[in-house]
């Protein structure tokens, strides 16, 4: 009778090591790629409230998004079987930005898009408004900055030495009488909480003149507040986890619909994409082919697309054989005129 041979301990250890290495390579090992695919088509009315607004909206305006994933090997392999997946290099989309810096940039773009949408809608509705600085937003921090430990991308810079720091000019004024190496107290808002840091001022060199001045050592941007002359037309945006500038046109249409009498949607499901500026000009965006699929999945009747993106959008719309009608636009007025001429949906 033969004796059973027990597995060798070394053999088990090697087996477990191989499994661990395989698991790391497939699931956890980072790759230099991102995977883009259709995201969502979301109704924007729950995101926007205009005081004393016209409540009638039988249809809906929908913003469209692109889903972006940091690719591991497993996702890269699965993407080969997904006709809507697009694999791109991180460097093409993110440049030298870290994940946090890229996310902060997208938040900045979204906030700027909302401000521009308010301006464009007020102008279209002939409502007077004014603009004032709201707060300063930390975009990025150099890896070599000695102050990197004090700031995070996405921080709101509220005060310096107890004085409000509403914009770049005010910050420059507050720091003008100080010296490089001097320590200042900086109040930040981080994820809804107040944080105070003691920050040593660093040398900032003017590229044009070569002169040096004291600074915080971070890249900042001023966020603005758009206020109507009549408080009864004030616009409120709900917080979302969506970034980027491409919802500008749809935001503007929703705001304009609430500001004016009647219902521009006329019962239709209206999707779209495109940046907006205060004059109402609609700019091209990236990922339109994914947004077409997202809108079709939510059974949109129409899709407003920037004219420069139309050919790419039409190609994808033909491929998926959608019944959704694509409407190329150059500006807000094009979209408003189209909707006003539509008969009510039956």
Secondary structure, DSSP 8 states (H G I E B T S, - for coil): --------HHHHHHHHHHHHHHHIIIIIS--SEEEEEEEEEEESGGGEEETT-----SSEEEEEEEEEEE--HHHHHHHTT-TT-EEEEHHHHHTT--HHHHHHHHHHHHHHHHHHHHHHHHHHTT--EEEEEEEEEEEEE-TT-TTTTT--TT-EEEEETTEE--SHHHHHHHHTTS-TT-EEEEEEEETTEEEEEEEE-EEEE-TTT--EEEE-SEEEEEEEEEEESSGGG-EEE---S--SSTTHHHHHHHHHHHHSSS-TTTT-EEEE--EE-TT-BEE--S-HHHHHHHHHHTT-SEEEEEGGGHHHHHHHHHHHT---EEEEESBHHHHHHHHHHS----
